[in-house]
Amino acid sequence: MMSAVNDTSFTHTMFLLTGLPGQEDIYLWISIVFCLIYVISILGNSVILFIIKRDPGLHEPMYIFLSMLALTDLGLSIATIPTIMGIYFFNFKEISLHPCIAQIYFIAVLQYSESAVLLFMSFDRFIAISDPLRYGSILTLPRIANMGLVCVLRALAIVLPLPLFLRQFQYCRANVLSHSTCRNEDMLKLACSDTRASSMYGLIVKILTMGMDLLLIFVSYVMILKTVLSIASQAESLRALNTCVSHLCAVLLFYVPEFSLSVIIRFVKDSSPLLRIQLGYVSMLVPPLMNPIVYSVKSKHLRTRIIRAFIK
């Protein structure tokens, strides 16, 4: 009886999100910067989705995969707006347990989906360079649709146990989160229950999904490089590699901050809190911001369609 009372009295139902420590005086200016980032991210990805849907000339595998990437980036921006803008615009830092778990779930689903989309895009570049004559017959629209469905179902299935774990824990330590968004690793540190199973599951899933996706992307680029080196003309080789630059930028923008943050949170105990916060912002905000810009600049066909649409 006494144990139940103690559990109830020391279990947190509200958590406090963290902005930039020591910068409270300039939160208004920071909020303006974040607002601009969100506006550019949402408009940029929405424009790409609109242009690709509207123009039949862009209904090719490369641009369909790009629309999938834009859709996941759009979802990531929308999923992080409530907490980040709530902190800097209204100084509203409180979040209850269930909304926090919901944010963790949707962000994780979108991130695992984006990882799979980046893998599909590497396969797309490999087929386009190594077997251009059969490119359209290999990556047909029904096959691409099935790949997209598998990508979403995989993410939904592997992330589902995380909220189930988080709901059953007792949170009786500090109730201050170390980021402006809820993260699984952050919540585990606040739980006074045995979190080893959940922590191991999260780590194993990340290695077997994002880690495996990254490894397969690397293998794809090794095969692409092997194919390009076999091309006699240097100009054709450079032209083929140039089609991969946008995708390589997207891969680096997505994987480097996310893996760096996961390693620091799990294994570096005395790391700077400011560094963790900054990496959290980079992993959440930079890919949705930069991907539409990079692809619009590097893809001549897409850039031309966007310019025509705005001029018209």
N, C-alpha and C positions, 0 to 999 in steps of 0.2 A: 504493500500500500504506500509506504513512504517513498519507495523507489519510483513509483508511478507519479507521485506528486513532484518529486525532484525533477524527473524527466520533463514534466509539463512546464514547470516554472523556469527551467533553464533552456528550453527549446525555442530558438528564434523563429519567428514567422515573417519578420521584416529584415531586409539587408540594406546596407548602405553602399552605393556605388562610389567610385573614386574618380575625380577629374584629374587635373594636373596639380599636384600638391604645391602650395606656396604661390600659386598664380591666380588666386581668387580675385585679385584686384583687376585683372584683365580678362575675366571670363567673357565679358561682352564682346571684346575684340576677337577672342578665340571662337566664340559662337558664330561670329560673322564669317570667319575663315571656314569653319565646318559647314556652315550653311551654303557657302559658295561651292565647296567640294561636293555636297549632296546634290545641289542643283545641276552642276555640270555632269555628275555621274548619272543621275536619273535622266536628264535630257539626252546625254550622249548615247546611252544604251537604248533609250526609247526611240531615238532617231534611227539607229542601226536596225532595230526590229521593224520599224515602220518602212524604211527604204527596202529592206530585203523582202518583206511581205508584199510590198506594192509592185516591185519591179520583177517581172518574170525572167529577165536576163540574169538575175542574181540567184535564181533557184537552182544553184549548183551545190554539190556537197560541201565545198569550202565555206560558202556563205551560210548554209544551213547550220553547220557546226558553229559558225560565228554567232548566229542568232541564238543558239543554245547557250553559248558563253555569255552573251549579253543578257539573256533572261536570268541566269543564275546571279550575275553581277547586280542586276536590278533588284532581285530578291534580297541579296546581302545588304544593299543600301537601305532598303525599306525595313529590314529586320533590326538594324542598328540605330535607326533614326530616333525612336522613342526615348531610349536611355541616354544616348550621347547628347542630343539636343535638349532633353529635359534637364540635364545637369548644367549645361552652359547657358541656356536661355533663361531657365526658371529656377536654377539652383535646387532642383528637385532630385534628390539622391536616393530616396527610399524606393525599394521594390520588394514586393512580397514573394514568397517562395514559388508559387505556381507560375506567375508570369516570368520569373527568372528561369525556371526549368523549361518553359515553353520557348524562351529566346535561345537557350542553349540548344534545344532540339532543332529548331528551324535553321539556326546558323550552321550547325553541324551537318544537317541534311544538304544545305546549299553548298557547303564547302566540299563535301564528298562528291556531290554531283559535278561541281566545277572541276575537280580533280579528274573525274572520268571523262568529262568533255575535252579537257586538255590532252588526255591520252588518245581519244578518238581523232582529235585534230592532228596529232603526230602521225597516226596511221594514214590519215588523209594526205598529208604531205609526202609520206613515203610512197604511197600508191601513185600519186600524181607525178612524182619524179621518176620512179623506177618502171612504171608501166602505164604511161599516159594514154596509150591507145585503148586500154581496157578500163580506164578510170571511171567512166560513166556507167559501165556495165557491172563493175564490182560494187561501187557505192551507189546503189539505187535508192530512190526515195523510201520505199518500204523497209529496206535494210537499215537506212539511217533512222527511221522512225522507231524500229525495234531496238536499235542501239540506245536511243534516247530513253525509251521506256525502261530498258535494263538498268541504265544509269540511275534513274530516279528510284526504281524499286530497290536497287542495291543500297542506296543511301538511306531510304526509309527503314529498311530491315536492319541494317547494322547499327543504326543510331537508336533504334527503339529501346534497347535495354538501358540506355543511359538515364532517361528520365525516370524509369522504374526504380533504378538504384537510388537516384537522388531523392525521390519522394519518401523512401523508407528510412533515410538517415535521420538521426537526431543532431541538430545544430546547436550546440551549447558552448561553443568557444566564441571568439569575436564574431561580430556580424558585419564586419567591414570588408567588402570585396576590393580587390586591388586593381580593377579595371572599370571602364565606363560601360562595359557590357558584361553580361554573365558568362562565365567560362566554366567548363566542367572541372578542370584542374583547380580552379579557384574555390569552387564549392566544396571539393573534397577536403581541402585544407581546413575548412571551418567545421567539418563534421566531427563529432566525438564518437561516432559509431566506427565499426571496423570497415574501412574503405578499401582494403587491399584488393578485393575481387573487382570492384568498380574501376580502381586505378589501373590494374593489370589489363582489364578488358579494354579500357580506353586506349592504352598504349599499344596493345596487340592489334586492335582494329586499325589504328592509325598507321602502324607499320605495314600491315597486310593489305591496306587499301591505298592510302596516299603513297606510302613507301614503294609498294609494288607498281603503282601507276607511274611514279617517277622513274623507277628502274626500266620499265617498258618504254617510256618516252626516250630514255637514254639509248636503249637498244635500237629504237626506231631511227634515231639520229646517227648512230653508228652505221646502220644500213644505208641511210640517205647519203652520208659522207662517202661510203664505199661506192655507191652508184655514181655520185657526182665526180669522183676522181677517175672513174672509167670513161667519162665523157672527154672526147678529144679536144673540143673547142673550149678554150678558157672563158670566152664570153658566155657560152651556154652554161658552163659550170657556175659562174657567178650569178647568172640569171636564175638558175635553179635554187641556189642557196639564198638568194634575195627573197624568194617566196616564203622562206622559213623564219625570217627575222622577226616578224610580228609575233609568231607563235612562241619563239624562244623568249621574247620579252615577257609575254604573258606567263610563261612557265616560271621564269625567274621571279617575277612580281608576286606570284601566288605562293610558291613553295618556300622560298628563302625566308621571308618573315615568319610564316606559320611554323615551320620546323624549328627555326631559331628560338621562337617564343616557347614552344613546347619543351625544348631541351632545357632552356633556362628555368622555366617554372618547375620542372620535375627534378632536375639534377644539380642546378647551381643554387645552393641555399642562400648564399650571401650576395646575390646579384642586386644591382641597383633597382629600386622600385620604379624610378623614372624611366630606366631602360625598358623594363617590362611594359610599362604603360605606352611608351612610344612605339614599341614593336607591335603592341595590340592595335594601335591606331593604324599603323602601316599595313598590317595584315587584313584589317577590315575595310579600310577606306581607299588604299592606293590601287589595288587591282580594278575595282569598279570605275575608278576615276581614269586610269591610264589606258586600260584595254581599248575602249572606243576611240581614244585619241590616237593610239599607236596604229590600230588597224585602219583608221580613216586616212592617216598620213601615208602609210605604206602601200595600201591597196588603191591602185589608180582607178579601177572600175568603181569601187565603192565611193571613193572621193568624188569622182565625176558625177555619180548619181545624186550624192548629197548636195553638191553645188547646184546641179540642175533643179533639184526640188526646192531649194531655198530661193533661187533666182526666179523660178516660176511663181 
